[in-house]
């Protein structure tokens, strides 16, 4: 995080011209993984605790809506896929953080796809890309990673209609576990105003 990405140096290291490097950096910038500082260059995104809080504030609102939409549709194929992902999480032995992040992201992407709202799915993908990358680079103890993977069952229960807990509370519990995230009264008021 925070490292400068030099097109020429990357081209030499990867033995390719600068054009594909430039295209790749542009794509990474669109995904929120690279930031362009004018007259300074491209840098790997670096999230401060305040940035994580801001992203999770938006996730709280958008993913709660995604949970409601996925629940309303209750697609059999989507529910089956979520169940299979949970089974894989249950069987997963402690391993590389990248493997845990990948299955975590796959679970969320499945819910976003189940909404039937490609705009919502696209926004959530763009919004969370730097967050998942940040999680991957931060040192998380294996037992904490296990708890994060286990925290997906309440999301699944909500989507399949087996939970009467409001979507916001389900997301709040999920986000608090991974990020020690705080949902403030001001955030709650803003969310209520946006629903009105």
Residue, then its C-alpha position, 0 to 999 in steps of 0.5 A: x500500500x502506498x507504493x509508487x507504480x512506475x510504468x517503465x520499471x514495471x515494463x522492464x520487470x514484466x518484459x512488456x511494453x509500456x502500453x499494456x502496463x498503462x492499460x492495466x494501471x488504468x483498469x486497476x484505477x477504475x477498480x479502486x486499487x490504484x490512485x493517480x496523483x497528478x504530477x506524482x504518478x500512480x500509487x497502490x491505494x492505501x486505506x487509512x482507518x477513516x477510509x475503511x469507515x467511509x467505505x463500510x458506511x456505504x456498504x452498510x446501506x448498499x449491502x443491506x439493500x442487496x440482502x433485501x433484493x436477493x431475499x425478495x428474488x430467492x433464486x434457487x440457483x443463487x441459494x444453492x451457490x451460497x450454500x456451496x460456498x458456506x460448505x467450502x468455508x466450513x471445510x477450509x483449513x487455515x491457509x493463505x489470506x488470499x484464499x480466504x479473501x477470494x471465498x469471502x468476495x465470492x460469497x458477497x458477489x453471489x448475493x450482489x448478482x442475486x439482486x438482479x440489479x447490475x448497477x448495484x452489483x457494479x457499485x459494490x464491486x468497485x466500492x469494496x475492491x480496495x477494502x478487500x485488497x486492504x484486508x488481504x494485505x493486513x495481517x489477520x490472525x488465523x482465528x480472526x479469519x476463521x471468525x470472519x468466514x463463519x460470519x457469513x451464515x447469518x447473511x445466508x439465513x437472511x437471504x433464504x428467509x430463515x431470519x427475521x433480523x433486519x438486513x441492517x442489523x445482519x450487515x452491522x454484525x458482519x461488518x463489526x466482526x471483520x472491521x471493528x466497525x462503528x455505525x453511528x447515530x448520524x449514519x443511522x439518521x442518514x440511512x433512514x433519510x435515504x430510505x424515505 
